[in-house]
Amino acid sequence: MHLTNYSVNKKSDCFEYDPNNFSVGSKRDFNFLNKYLESQGHSPDKVWDSIGDIIIKTVLTIYPQLLHQYRTSLTPKHGDFVCFEILGFDILLDEHIKPWLLEVNHSPSFNTDTPLDKHVKLNYSQKP
């Protein structure tokens, strides 16, 4: 039910986290994912390209709604650009490393409870 919901999962007795190593535990960084993909004989670039295709196709399907929201927000006092939409995409990789869209979050969380959150969400280059 809450496969990708960190705010729920972090309260589980089974949740594992090491603030000094972002490549172990229940939540890991993209560096770990890329190394894991390579170790399994997969190209991280191809996987990320496939994920990008899913995101592009998803945004294209909701484009009419996004355009409507933009146009209803546009007023002369704001000029040409007045708003943007941040979407969070939850992607699952199956046993064949095929990406599947699980859900799109309209208001993804930008909370940074841990050093790993800061590393991933704020693009901090600091690593443990």
NUMIBA-597522 format. One record per residue: residue number from 1; x, y, z of N, C-alpha, C in turn; residue in one letter. Coordinates in steps of 0.001 Angstrom, whole numbers. Layout:
BEGIN
pos n_east n_north n_up ca_east ca_north ca_up c_east c_north c_up code
NUM X Y Z X Y Z X Y Z a
...
This chain:
BEGIN
pos n_east n_north n_up ca_east ca_north ca_up c_east c_north c_up code
1 818 -1196 0 0 0 0 863 1262 0 m
2 1929 1276 746 2778 2457 828 4188 2115 361 h
3 4285 1511 -788 5551 1022 -1300 6620 2116 -1364 l
4 6251 3293 -1827 7244 4352 -2017 7072 5509 -1038 t
5 6218 5370 -56 5951 6473 865 6936 6447 2027 n
6 7980 7246 1913 9032 7287 2919 8501 7731 4275 y
7 7597 8721 4284 7096 9230 5567 6347 8164 6352 s
8 5795 7169 5666 5144 6037 6333 6176 4964 6666 v
9 7013 4627 5688 7973 3535 5861 9025 3798 6924 n
10 9422 5059 7121 10481 5349 8086 10067 5037 9519 k
11 8776 4854 9764 8278 4534 11106 8212 3028 11364 k
12 8505 2232 10341 8457 781 10464 9636 260 11277 s
13 9414 -797 12040 10497 -1461 12767 11516 -2077 11813 d
14 11105 -2341 10575 11985 -2962 9586 12814 -1942 8800 c
15 12543 -666 9005 13258 368 8260 14717 425 8721 f
16 15627 407 7744 17060 453 8036 17658 1709 7410 e
17 18495 2391 8177 19115 3616 7677 20479 3804 8320 y
18 21463 4131 7497 22803 4431 7986 23167 5831 7500 d
19 23195 6818 8394 23486 8187 7971 24895 8375 7420 p
20 25736 7375 7591 27111 7460 7108 27355 6697 5809 n
21 26304 6037 5300 26464 5253 4074 25149 5261 3309 n
22 25096 6008 2214 23869 6138 1429 23632 4956 494 f
23 24500 3956 533 24363 2796 -347 23872 1547 378 s
24 23386 1707 1600 22826 586 2346 21513 1027 2978 v
25 20709 65 3365 19474 379 4071 18251 419 3186 g
26 17170 927 3746 15874 929 3083 15726 2043 2052 s
27 16504 3098 2189 16458 4221 1255 17895 4515 836 k
28 18118 4560 -494 19477 4710 -1002 19538 5810 -2045 r
29 20746 6190 -2429 20884 7261 -3407 20978 6709 -4831 d
30 20944 7626 -5796 20992 7227 -7202 22354 6664 -7588 f
31 23390 7078 -6903 24710 6523 -7159 24696 5011 -6912 n
32 24045 4599 -5815 23914 3171 -5540 23172 2481 -6683 f
33 22047 3071 -7106 21250 2467 -8177 22071 2302 -9449 l
34 22794 3342 -9834 23596 3254 -11058 24664 2169 -10958 n
35 25332 2083 -9821 26344 1033 -9637 25710 -353 -9635 k
36 24537 -472 -9011 23843 -1759 -8995 23465 -2172 -10417 y
37 22920 -1245 -11186 22543 -1559 -12569 23755 -2045 -13358 l
38 24866 -1347 -13221 26088 -1762 -13926 26544 -3135 -13475 e
39 26459 -3416 -12169 26909 -4717 -11658 26039 -5860 -12165 s
40 24814 -5525 -12583 23901 -6541 -13111 23926 -6595 -14638 q
41 24859 -5844 -15246 25016 -5871 -16698 24074 -4953 -17453 g
42 23510 -3968 -16781 22581 -3031 -17423 23229 -1663 -17542 h
43 22837 -929 -18558 23335 426 -18760 22458 1417 -17984 s
44 23032 2112 -16999 22241 3121 -16289 21669 4180 -17235 p
45 22449 4571 -18256 21954 5579 -19196 20702 5107 -19921 d
46 20677 3839 -20325 19484 3300 -21002 18291 3259 -20055 k
47 18527 2881 -18806 17433 2831 -17824 16887 4238 -17600 v
48 17779 5217 -17411 17336 6597 -17194 16639 7148 -18430 w
49 17081 6763 -19626 16389 7184 -20849 14968 6618 -20888 d
50 14818 5360 -20482 13484 4746 -20446 12585 5440 -19425 s
51 13164 5800 -18284 12404 6533 -17266 12019 7913 -17816 i
52 12949 8558 -18499 12647 9855 -19124 11517 9754 -20125 g
53 11486 8679 -20913 10395 8464 -21873 9048 8354 -21160 d
54 9027 7641 -20040 7784 7509 -19266 7324 8881 -18780 i
55 8259 9672 -18292 7907 10997 -17779 7380 11883 -18904 i
56 8047 11883 -20047 7610 12687 -21185 6206 12273 -21626 i
57 5987 10986 -21777 4669 10509 -22219 3581 10847 -21207 k
58 3925 10779 -19931 2947 11112 -18889 2592 12591 -18940 t
59 3604 13435 -19058 3340 14875 -19124 2533 15217 -20378 v
60 2818 14552 -21489 2037 14804 -22700 562 14447 -22516 l
61 301 13402 -21748 -1107 13016 -21541 -1858 14018 -20675 t
62 -1151 14728 -19800 -1822 15707 -18945 -1611 17134 -19440 i
63 -990 17276 -20589 -699 18599 -21124 -1944 19489 -21212 y
64 -3075 18996 -21708 -4255 19873 -21773 -4655 20439 -20398 p
65 -4576 19628 -19362 -4914 20110 -18019 -3879 21121 -17519 q
66 -2604 20842 -17764 -1552 21775 -17353 -1700 23112 -18084 l
67 -1983 23045 -19378 -2168 24265 -20160 -3359 25059 -19644 l
68 -4453 24377 -19314 -5627 25056 -18770 -5291 25741 -17443 h
69 -4599 25033 -16559 -4214 25634 -15284 -3320 26849 -15496 q
70 -2401 26743 -16432 -1505 27861 -16720 -2291 29060 -17225 y
71 -3175 28815 -18187 -3947 29922 -18774 -4872 30579 -17757 r
72 -5422 29798 -16841 -6304 30399 -15835 -5514 31188 -14806 t
73 -4215 30918 -14691 -3363 31662 -13751 -2758 32909 -14383 s
74 -2763 32965 -15696 -2116 34055 -16422 -2985 35311 -16390 l
75 -2416 36385 -15886 -3094 37685 -15904 -2107 38719 -16438 t
76 -2601 39826 -16951 -1692 40839 -17511 -650 41349 -16519 p
77 -1001 41423 -15242 -41 41958 -14269 1144 41024 -14022 k
78 1026 39734 -14395 2095 38773 -14169 3059 38661 -15341 h
79 2745 39243 -16466 3609 39105 -17633 3368 37773 -18322 g
80 4394 37297 -19003 4253 36076 -19810 4357 34780 -19017 d
81 5057 34793 -17887 5291 33561 -17144 4872 33765 -15689 f
82 3958 32911 -15228 3437 33130 -13881 3461 31909 -12985 v
83 3602 30740 -13540 3494 29558 -12688 4253 28377 -13283 c
84 4415 27378 -12472 5003 26125 -12913 4400 25022 -12063 f
85 4594 23821 -12484 4048 22664 -11776 5196 21728 -11446 e
86 5286 21323 -10193 6285 20328 -9800 5560 19009 -9605 i
87 6033 17991 -10292 5441 16662 -10200 6493 15682 -9706 l
88 6077 14737 -8884 6969 13684 -8414 6562 12370 -9052 g
89 7486 11694 -9674 7210 10438 -10367 7775 9274 -9563 f
90 6920 8326 -9226 7356 7096 -8563 7453 6015 -9630 d
91 8656 5521 -9820 8948 4530 -10859 9428 3248 -10192 i
92 8900 2124 -10630 9323 811 -10151 10086 116 -11271 l
93 11236 -474 -10936 11964 -1306 -11893 11636 -2759 -11592 l
94 11164 -3488 -12604 10831 -4895 -12376 12083 -5766 -12469 d
95 11905 -7082 -12412 13046 -7999 -12400 13852 -7969 -13700 e
96 13265 -7392 -14754 13967 -7258 -16034 14498 -5834 -16218 h
97 14445 -5044 -15155 14883 -3649 -15134 14042 -2787 -16080 i
98 12813 -3217 -16299 11870 -2415 -17079 11173 -1453 -16117 k
99 11206 -143 -16427 10554 814 -15532 9038 853 -15745 p
100 8326 990 -14632 6869 1100 -14636 6477 2317 -13804 w
101 5554 3092 -14318 5053 4239 -13574 4079 3752 -12509 l
102 4370 4067 -11251 3467 3709 -10159 2466 4819 -9894 l
103 2977 6039 -9773 2090 7169 -9523 2826 8464 -9808 e
104 2020 9515 -9975 2546 10861 -10119 1986 11662 -8957 v
105 2888 12293 -8210 2485 13100 -7063 2393 14562 -7483 n
106 1230 15151 -7218 993 16544 -7574 1831 17487 -6711 h
107 2024 17150 -5464 2820 17976 -4549 3832 17097 -3824 s
108 4938 16748 -4501 5911 15867 -3851 6569 16545 -2657 p
109 6979 15731 -1729 7609 16240 -510 9031 16707 -781 s
110 9363 17851 -217 10737 18335 -270 11350 18374 1128 f
111 10730 17636 2058 11284 17548 3408 12650 16883 3343 n
112 13528 17349 4183 14884 16787 4231 15187 16396 5674 t
113 14658 15227 6068 14821 14726 7433 16215 14186 7714 d
114 16921 13787 6675 18196 13096 6859 19255 13670 5910 t
115 20527 13368 6170 21571 13775 5216 21336 13186 3814 p
116 20779 11985 3747 20482 11382 2448 19434 12211 1706 l
117 18396 12673 2399 17382 13522 1767 18022 14783 1188 d
118 18896 15401 1947 19569 16609 1467 20426 16295 245 k
119 21094 15166 296 21948 14737 -821 21114 14518 -2091 h
120 19983 13850 -1961 19150 13523 -3121 18296 14712 -3560 v
121 17586 15322 -2637 16602 16352 -2994 17198 17728 -3235 k
122 18304 18030 -2591 18901 19349 -2748 20169 19299 -3589 l
123 20494 18108 -4072 21666 17889 -4931 22965 18310 -4237 n
124 23033 18032 -2945 24272 18285 -2223 25323 17296 -2707 y
125 26510 17770 -2899 27566 16863 -3347 28242 16163 -2173 s
126 27895 16574 -943 28515 15961 222 28049 14511 353 q
127 28981 13635 516 28677 12220 702 29313 11763 1995 k
128 28729 10753 2619 29322 10266 3881 30688 9641 3645 p
